[in-house]
Amino acid sequence: MSALTGILYAALIAYLGGWYTGYWSGNFALLLFILTAVTLAYWLAERFHFAPARQRAAASLTEADAQRRAALAAQGIARVDGDVASARESVLRQPWWLDWTAGLFPVILIVFLLRSFLFEPFKIPSGSMVPTLLVGDLILVNKFHYGVRLPVINKKIISNNEVQRGDVMVFRYPEDTSLDFIKRVAAIPGDEVAYLNQKVYINGKPAELQPQGDYYDEDSLAYRPRFLEKLGAKDHQILVDPKRQPLFRADRRDGPFPYQDHCKYSPEGVTCKVPAGHYFMLGDNRDNSRDSRFWGFVPDENIVGKAFFVWMNFGNLKRIGGFN
């Protein structure tokens, strides 16, 4: 068993090493599920086989020592060498390969349950959500806000809150579901959403905008116009760059993507009818975000959860707290 455990740990290290160096894409949910299953198997084996076997061996050792001492006492020998307590402790000691598998099962199980059904941490890797979220923000995502989903296959089994316009949502990137993206929900199923001349229109009505002065964008090292926008019940900040307005054309190279025929492109922007069970996502850093304007709609089965809290930013502790 020690050799088998060593092989399993070597495979785990190789997998993590290849993932870290970019040789392949990792699936943390699947990895955590496999680790939980493997450590559970070791834990069950330890509880119902290995631990009882060690206890029986320790009991036999104690009984044999007692019989030896009784036999020597019958011969008039009262003083007997040997420390059975130390030997018994050695017999009962859990071997390293069980300590590093069965011993880790409770911790891995707790992490698996918390991450799968309650909260999951994410790190913001890009500036597409500036100024709401900055590069390096460590955020928490509520996994049950939109319903309970089975881990790995992400199938919803219990419904909860409906997705609302203005929610900041983490989802599996439609073009590569091994990647998680974070954007803001601009439109929900049945909406007609338009992004024209750097403004959002929902069902023909422009989203409310209030100028908030300039914002220093560290990515572009320049000041950018900042606005307070209202897509849902709460306001949120966005950035635009008049010099970087994306040009959309009917013969654009992006796509094809599912339901692309629901969208119409022009030099002014894009207009889409959101299909059932799908959502139209935008980054708050509107001219530095590759989002639904380029790759289409997010299906409901790709939803991971609702982002709601920055729990750490090692470069700026003032970032800790909730956000809209």
C-alpha atoms as one frame of an Amber mdcrd trajectory, in Angstrom:
protein
   0.000   0.000   0.000   2.845   2.391   0.675   4.089   1.897  -2.909   0.587
   2.506  -4.303   0.257   5.669  -2.214   3.616   6.885  -3.461   2.487   6.337
  -7.069  -0.746   8.274  -6.421   1.161  11.193  -4.902   3.602  11.187  -7.821
   0.660  11.320 -10.269  -0.866  14.208  -8.298   2.395  16.165  -8.333   2.824
  15.549 -12.079  -0.742  16.714 -12.762  -0.355  19.868 -10.682   3.054  20.558
 -12.222   1.723  20.281 -15.766  -1.241  22.459 -14.846   0.978  25.116 -13.288
   3.401  25.202 -16.223   0.577  25.338 -18.768   1.061  21.934 -20.412  -2.646
  21.191 -19.858  -5.731  22.788 -18.368  -6.705  21.667 -14.894 -10.164  21.041
 -13.503 -10.014  21.843  -9.800 -13.582  20.691  -9.101 -12.856  17.278 -10.645
  -9.490  17.046  -8.869 -11.089  17.841  -5.514 -13.805  15.243  -6.136 -11.187
  12.569  -6.948  -9.119  13.474  -3.874 -12.235  13.225  -1.720 -13.119   9.804
  -3.152  -9.567   8.428  -2.817  -9.034   9.680   0.737 -12.497   8.343   1.658
 -11.441   4.890   0.439  -8.292   5.073   2.584 -10.291   6.376   5.553 -12.761
   3.474   5.325  -9.911   0.980   4.964  -8.183   2.521   7.984 -11.295   2.482
  10.150 -12.565  -1.001   9.297  -9.377  -2.909   8.456  -5.989  -1.387   9.251
  -6.818   0.189  12.648  -8.582  -2.961  13.976  -5.647  -5.069  12.721  -3.171
  -2.867  14.604  -5.325  -3.012  17.725  -5.487  -6.807  17.544  -1.716  -6.959
  17.128  -1.229  -4.654  20.108  -3.625  -6.738  22.189  -1.770  -9.928  21.235
   1.520  -8.288  22.168   0.148  -7.250  25.572  -1.321 -10.705  26.162   1.935
 -12.436  25.186   3.894 -10.160  27.514   1.489 -10.895  30.365   1.799 -14.658
  29.795   5.601 -14.401  29.721   5.663 -12.445  32.949   3.279 -14.934  34.601
   5.454 -17.865  33.501   8.608 -16.180  34.830   6.861 -15.280  38.078   5.914
 -18.934  38.533   9.651 -19.712  38.367  10.351 -17.124  41.046  11.592 -14.433
  38.676   9.961 -11.158  39.667  12.024  -8.721  37.637  11.490  -8.970  33.870
  13.207  -6.856  31.242  11.329  -5.353  28.267   9.105  -2.311  27.736   5.869
  -3.599  26.227   4.296  -0.135  26.352   6.835   1.260  23.880   6.416  -1.745
  21.585   2.628  -1.456  21.790   2.797   2.250  20.860   4.944   1.398  17.857
   2.452  -1.246  16.688  -0.501   1.148  17.036   1.237   4.021  15.245  -0.424
   4.918  11.918   1.971   4.480   8.950   2.840   7.544   6.873   0.788   6.499
   3.858  -2.381   6.342   5.970  -1.561   9.535   7.816  -1.252  11.398   4.472
  -4.437   9.915   2.997  -7.016   8.786   5.560  -5.810  11.500   7.928  -6.520
  14.195   5.320 -10.016  12.960   4.410 -11.993  15.108   6.919 -10.193  18.284
   5.817 -10.581  17.553   2.096 -14.252  16.624   2.599 -14.985  19.931   4.361
 -13.222  21.897   1.604 -15.090  19.928  -1.073 -18.503  20.570   0.519 -17.817
  24.261   1.189 -16.478  24.880  -2.303 -19.156  22.858  -4.073 -22.268  24.086
  -2.289 -21.526  27.247  -0.280 -18.651  29.576  -1.176 -15.738  29.446  -3.575
 -12.752  31.812  -3.705 -11.533  33.326  -6.967  -8.713  35.655  -7.939  -9.345
  38.465 -10.419  -6.771  37.928 -13.209  -7.535  40.826 -15.570  -8.810  44.378
 -15.659 -12.106  43.707 -17.429 -14.131  44.517 -14.295 -12.268  47.700 -13.285
 -13.233  49.826 -11.367 -15.540  47.401  -9.518 -12.891  44.698  -9.201  -9.158
  45.167  -9.570  -6.433  42.783 -10.662  -5.335  40.839  -7.584  -8.653  41.042
  -5.741  -9.482  37.763  -4.015 -13.242  37.400  -4.060 -15.875  35.067  -2.662
 -18.604  33.591  -4.833 -21.934  32.464  -3.418 -22.490  29.015  -4.963 -26.075
  28.530  -3.750 -27.509  31.985  -4.568 -28.819  30.837  -7.956 -29.526  27.277
  -6.810 -27.757  24.124  -5.671 -25.741  22.369  -8.376 -23.996  19.034  -8.374
 -20.202  19.393  -8.377 -18.170  18.578 -11.491 -21.205  18.202 -13.816 -22.694
  21.521 -12.603 -26.296  20.259 -12.930 -28.842  22.301 -10.979 -30.902  20.160
  -8.591 -32.494  22.876  -6.420 -33.532  26.310  -7.691 -33.059  29.453  -5.637
 -32.869  33.106  -6.723 -33.273  34.154 -10.334 -30.394  35.888 -12.102 -30.974
  39.658 -12.049 -29.676  42.425 -14.288 -26.682  44.030 -12.638 -25.487  40.885
 -10.815 -21.752  40.198 -10.895 -21.588  36.564 -11.907 -18.875  33.927 -12.261
 -19.488  31.445 -15.055 -17.759  28.894 -17.212 -16.444  30.554 -20.344 -18.619
  29.312 -23.238 -15.653  28.955 -25.609 -13.618  26.939 -23.079 -15.583  25.625
 -20.095 -12.365  24.757 -18.236 -11.976  28.515 -17.637 -14.007  30.632 -15.230
 -14.930  34.199 -16.214 -16.478  37.010 -14.221 -18.680  39.708 -15.780 -21.825
  41.673 -15.017 -25.249  40.483 -16.143 -26.531  43.099 -18.593 -29.592  41.266
 -19.915 -31.678  38.236 -18.982 -33.740  35.825 -21.128 -36.258  37.613 -23.333
 -34.496  41.008 -23.182 -33.435  42.921 -26.232 -30.070  44.379 -25.308 -28.052
  46.833 -27.354 -24.601  48.292 -26.899 -24.490  51.274 -29.216 -21.950  54.099
 -29.160 -20.689  52.948 -25.750 -24.134  52.980 -24.149 -26.351  50.094 -23.015
 -30.014  49.879 -23.995 -32.393  47.351 -22.431 -35.647  46.777 -24.317 -35.202
  50.085 -26.096 -34.508  52.131 -22.959 -31.013  53.484 -22.219 -29.437  52.479
 -18.923 -29.209  55.370 -16.461 -25.765  57.011 -16.488 -24.303  59.612 -14.161
 -20.817  61.096 -14.770 -18.417  60.481 -11.878 -15.309  62.272 -13.087 -12.106
  60.678 -14.331 -10.562  57.445 -13.062  -6.856  56.619 -13.321  -6.623  53.278
 -15.079  -3.367  51.562 -14.070  -3.570  49.169 -17.039  -3.507  51.917 -19.657
  -1.691  54.437 -17.410  -4.261  57.036 -18.355  -7.331  58.761 -17.001 -10.639
  57.349 -18.224 -14.202  58.714 -17.953 -16.090  57.007 -15.116 -19.877  56.681
 -14.882 -22.438  55.373 -12.442 -24.648  52.972 -14.383 -27.899  51.305 -13.353
 -28.846  48.007 -14.983 -30.764  46.475 -12.097 -31.774  47.549  -8.601 -28.358
  48.951  -7.660 -25.905  51.356  -9.266 -22.391  50.330 -10.226 -19.373  52.074
 -11.703 -18.125  51.585 -15.258 -15.285  52.935 -17.373 -15.349  53.910 -21.028
 -12.585  54.978 -23.370 -13.783  57.238 -26.202 -10.544  56.503 -28.091 -11.004
  52.716 -28.015 -14.583  52.244 -29.083 -14.751  48.744 -30.629 -15.836  48.598
 -34.258 -18.457  45.964 -35.011 -19.147  44.897 -38.564 -21.487  42.367 -40.090
 -18.466  40.453 -41.480 -16.571  40.430 -38.165 -14.374  37.409 -37.481 -15.632
  36.632 -33.961 -17.831  33.562 -33.689 -19.702  31.697 -34.804 -21.396  31.116
 -31.466 -24.764  29.591 -30.483 -27.717  31.862 -31.306 -25.498  34.258 -33.237
 -28.458  34.881 -35.513 -30.078  36.641 -32.520 -27.520  39.455 -32.865 -27.090
  42.235 -35.384 -23.826  44.134 -35.755 -23.165  47.601 -37.113 -20.413  50.227
 -36.841 -22.329  51.679 -33.869 -22.354  48.432 -31.903 -24.419  45.286 -31.414
 -28.082  44.487 -30.716 -29.138  41.054 -29.443 -32.298  39.237 -28.414 -31.363
  37.075 -25.435 -32.613  33.486 -25.913 -34.324  31.466 -23.192 -31.959  30.062
 -20.557 -29.132  32.439 -21.528 -27.610  35.715 -20.333 -25.793  38.637 -21.933
 -22.663  39.634 -20.001 -20.586  42.828 -20.018 -17.389  43.855 -18.272 -17.472
  47.090 -16.288 -14.308  48.200 -18.077 -16.320  48.428 -21.264 -13.534  49.051
 -23.760 -11.137  46.575 -22.173 -13.378  43.530 -21.877 -14.013  40.591 -24.178
 -17.564  39.620 -23.299 -20.943  38.715 -24.820 -20.461  41.357 -27.498 -17.774
  39.095 -28.941 -18.489  35.479 -27.924 -22.237  35.437 -27.353 -24.514  34.305
 -24.542 -23.866  32.414 -21.307 -26.164  29.379 -20.871 -27.680  28.720 -17.468
 -25.745  25.464 -17.066 -22.477  27.450 -17.144 -23.327  29.509 -14.047 -20.922
  29.078 -11.112 -22.322  31.634  -8.666 -22.790  35.250  -7.638 -19.682  37.240
  -6.668 -20.301  39.441  -3.648 -17.230  40.088  -1.457 -13.528  40.954  -1.712
 -11.912  39.052   1.137  -8.303  40.053   0.413  -6.042  42.100  -1.803  -2.461
  41.795  -0.620  -1.509  45.008  -2.390  -4.366  47.084  -0.982  -6.109  45.992
   2.214  -8.669  48.773   1.797 -10.185  46.698  -0.999 -11.678  44.231   1.528
 -15.471  44.430   1.629 -18.629  44.010  -0.411 -19.322  45.518  -3.849 -22.186
  46.126  -6.242
